[in-house]
């Protein structure tokens, strides 16, 4: 991270000063911008509050997706690009999360926002350690404790947001948006439709009907499900930090409500939307599942039954692994390159092999032989594939 003086940075700082001055009624001066790195066209900065008339925090984080040049006023009700939709979801998600009690807040606090300039002003989580760094430490206790803390943090977020989907929907409506597409859900549905043909074409494999039926049911978790709660939706070790307040989630660009089993399944299958390889074992997977259940069982008592938990988690893990296969088995070089920059990233075939292996082990441990056999069939073909 380096101090930055580029024009786009100056524009973000100036826009934030204008926004905060308007909000506080007194001049606010921000200094010493540091580039924290953003994705796509987004600019993410840490700034020092040089003039602090209303007890603003000493440092702030600014995030902006710059409006398209020459577009004039930004009307998010007409949002059509991925960037516009992502900004809208993130702004509403931060509004929702900030309204939670501080002990239940899953990430930074939203201090100010502006739809027209697509700017968020957030509290600074400080010198928290990226989850990826802790998972690469090589220390068994550190890795195990970090994974358990992640599962518990997910469970606490879910338990705190059960039953509040209408609050989230109301914030979307207040922002002037009746319907916003969910790219992750759309990809999952495409995966259910496309993976059987993909496996048949690439490997000559026929997916058993019982697995097809389970996958069809599992895909519905992205749009429905019995255990709905708030989710950042794009969980990745690069978007998670661990600090004095425990595990915190950073990016809510696809935040919304969905079945909470998908979040814990993301962690149990090594984060399927990227190529990160977490140091997971069957023992750690079981421990994380139990840690997550301990946080949410008060809201969903049926998960106290091992067979119910296993059935729901297997559905969610199958959806995650199929989604990852849909995304990364084809040689889409642009997509692969976009995630190879992650700290835990590995080549796509080892990443996919790890996920199918984790699915096979979980299915075997829980007595679902059809899914286990399906996973091991795919795994045997992946093991013969040479990474290009």
N, C-alpha and C positions, 0 to 999 in steps of 0.2 A: 504494500500500500504506500503510495507516494503522494505528496502534496501536488495539487493540480491547478493550473492557471489557464486552461484552455477556455475558449469562448463559450462552448456549451455549459461548462461548469459555472462560469460567471453568470450566465443567464439563469441557471437553476438557483443560484444563491440569491440573485436579485429578485426572482419571483417569490422565493421563500420570505425574504425580508418584507416585500410588499404584502404578502398574505398575513404574516405575523403582525405587522404594523396595523393592518386593517382589523385584525382580530383583537389586539390588545389596546388599540387606541393611542399608542405611543410608539415612537421610532424604535425599531429593533435592528441591530447591526450584527451580521454574522461574518465570521472570519475563519481563516486557515482551513479551507476546504481540503479534504482528503478523499481521494477516489477509493471507494470500497469495491468497485467492480459491479457492473450490472449486466443483465442478459439482453440480447437484442439491442434495441435503441435506447433502453432505459439507462438513466444516469443515477447512481447511488453514491451519496456523499456523507461524510461525517463533517460537521462544522462546529466551531466554537461560538457560543453566544457572547459577543463582545460587549454589547449593551443589553442589559437585562432588567428592564424596568418592572416587570411583573413576575419575578422569580421563576423564569423559565429555567429548565435544566441547564447545566453548564455546557453540555454538548447535545447536539441533535443529529438525527439522520434524515436526510432528504432523499426522496425517490421520485423521479419524474420520468414519464414516457412522453417525450416532446411531441406536441401536436404537429400534424403534417403541415409543412410550410405552405402558406397561401390558402389554407383551408378556412380561415376566418374563425368564427365562433364554433366551439366544439359542442355539438348537440349529441350527448351520449345515447339519446333515444334512437338515434339513427346509426349507432355504432355498427360497423360492418367488418372492420379488420380485426385480426387476432389481438393486436396490441390494444385497440380500443376496448374490446371485450375484457381482456385481461386486467386493464386498469380499473374498469368498472367493478369487476368482481373483487379485486384487491381492496379498493376503497371501501366498498360495502362490508367486506369481511373484517377489515380493521375497525370499522364503526361498530360492528356487532361484537367483536372480541373485546374492544375497549369498554363496552357497557357491562361486561362481566365483572364480578368482584375481583379485586387485584390478585388474590390467591388462586383464582381460577383462570386468569388471563393466560393464554398459551404463548404469547409473544410480546412484542413491543406495544406501547400505548400510542394510539393515534392522537396527536396534539392539534393538528389542523390539516385541512385538505381543500383542494380547489379543483373542481371538475373541468373548468375551462382550460386551465394550464396543465392539467393532469399531474398534479403535484401532491405528494403526501409528505407531511412533517411528522416524524416518529420519535419516540423516546429512544435513547441510545442504550443498547444492552451492554455497552462497555467492552472490556477485554475478555469476553467469553471465548471459550475454546471450541472450534468447529468439531462437530461430532466425528467427522472423518478423521481428524487428527488423533482423537482418542482411540478410535477403532484401529488405527495403524500403529499404535504404541508398541505392540508386541508383548505387553504385560498382560498376562491372563486375567488377573483380578480387575485391572482397569477396563479391559474389553468387556468382561462379563458384567461388571457393575454398570457400565455405560449402556449396554443393551437393555439391562433390567430397568434402568432409569428412563430410557426411551419408552419402553412398554408402559411403564407406570404413568408417564406424562401424557401419553396418548389416552390412556384410560381416564385420567382426571379431566382432560379436555372433553372427552365424550360424556362423562357423567355430568359435567357442569352445563352441557348444552342440550341434553335430551329434552324434548318437548318445546324447544324454542325456535322451531323452524319457521313458524309464522312471524316471529320477530324479525328473522333474517329476510323473509319475503317482503315484509313491510318496508324494510330499508331499501330493498331493490325498487319497490314501487315508488317510494319517496324520491328516489334518484331519477324517476321518470321512465323506468324500464319495466315492461311487463314480462318480457321473456328474454332470457340470455342463454345462448347455446353453451353446452358443456362439452368441450373438445375431448376431455378424458372419457366421458361416458360414450361419446360417439365412436371413439377409437375402440373401446371395449366391445361395443356391439359389432363393429366391423371385424374385430378379432374372432368373435364367435362364428360369424359367417364365413370368414376367410381362412382360419387356421386349418380346418379339416382338408380343404383343397391344397393348402400350402404343404401340409405334411404328406399328402398323397403325391404331389408333384415332385417335391424335393427328396422324399425318402421312400415313397411307395407304401406308406402306412395308411391303414384304414382305422379310423377312430371308432372304438366300440360304441354301440348305441347308448349304453348306460352312461358312458362318459359324455357323449353328445348331449344327452338329456340334462346331465348335471351342469355342463357348461352353459346351456341355454338358461337354466335357472340362475346360475351364478352371475351371468351378465346383467340380470335384472337388479342386482345389488347396487349398480351404479345409478339407477334411476328410482329404485324403490327399496325394499328390504324392511325387516321388522325392527332393526336396531339403528334407527336413524339418529345422527348427531352431526355436529359441525366437523368439517375436515378441511385441512389445507389442500387436499387432493393431490398435490404434486410433491409427496414426501421424497426427500433425497438427503443424504448426509451433508451435502454442501449447503442445504437450506435449514440446517438444524445446528444449534450451538448449545453448549453447556456452561453455565456460569453460576454466580452466587444464588440465583433464583431457580436453579435446576435446569432442566431441558427446556429450550425455547425454540419456537418455530418462526422462521423468518418470512417466507414468501407465501402470500395468499392469492396469487394471481388466478388460481382456479378454485378458490375457496367456496364452500357451499355445504349443503347437507346431503349426506348419502349414508348408506349402511356402514356403521363403524367397524364392522369386521374387515372391511377392505383396508382400513388404515393399518391395523395390526398385521394383516396379511402382507401388506407392502413391506413391512419390516421383516417379516418371517421369510419372505422370498427375495430379499436383498434388493429391494427398491426397483421394481420392474420398468419404470419409465426412463431409467438411465442404465448405464453399464457398470454401476458400482458393484463391487464384490465385498460384502461384509463378511467378517469372520464368524459365520454361523455354523452350528453343529446341531444335531438332533436334540441334544440335551439343552442347549441354549434356547432353541425354538420352544421346547416344552416349558421351560422356565419363564420365558417371555409371555407365552400365552397365559400361563397361570397368573403372572404379575398383572397383566392387562385385565384379566377376569376379576381379580380382587378389587380393582377400582370401579368396575361397572356393574358388578353383580347385584348391588343394591338397587340399581335402576332396572336391570333386566334379570330377575331372579331365575329364569329358566336356564341361564348360562351356568348355574351352579351344577347342573348335571353334565358329567363329562361327555356323554354321548351327544348331547345337544351342542356343546362347545365344539367338539371335534367335527361334527357334521357341518356346522356353519363355517368354521375356519377352513375346512377342506374346500368348500364351495368357493370361498373368497380367494384362497391360494391358487386354485385352478384358474379362476378368472385372471388373476395377476400373471401367472406364468403364460397363459395363452396370449394375453395382451403383450407381454414382453416379446414373445415369439413372433407375433404379428408385426411388431415394430422393428425387430432387429435381425430376424433370420434372413429376410431379403437383403441384398447388398445395396442398401440405400446409403451411399457414401456421405451425402450431406447430413443425413440424420445421425449417422454413426459418429461423424466428426464433431457434431455439435455437443455430444455428451462425453467424448473421450478426454475432454479437458478437466473432468471432475477428479477430485483428489483420490478417490478409491476406484477409478475407472480401470477396467481391464479390456482385453480384446473381446469381441462380441460372442464368439463361440464358447470360450471359457465362462463368460457371464451367463449365457443361456444354459450351459451344462450344469452350472452350480444351481440354477433355479429349478431345473427339472429334477436334479438329484434331491434337493430339499423337499420338493413335492412328493417324490417317490418314497422318501423316508417317512414323511408325515403320514402318507396314505397307508404305508405298511404298518406303522406303529398304531394306527387307529382302526385297522382291520378292513380297509377299503381296497381289496385286492385288484379290482378292475382299474381303478385310477393308478395304483402302483405299477401294474403291468404296462399300462399306457405310457406312463412317465418313463419307465425303464426302456421301452421300445424306442422312444424318441431319443433318450440319452445314448443308447447304443449307436444310433446313427450320427448324433452330434459328435461323439468321440472319434468317429472316422472322418469327420469333416476337417479339412485343412484350412486354417484361417488365411484369407487372401491378403 
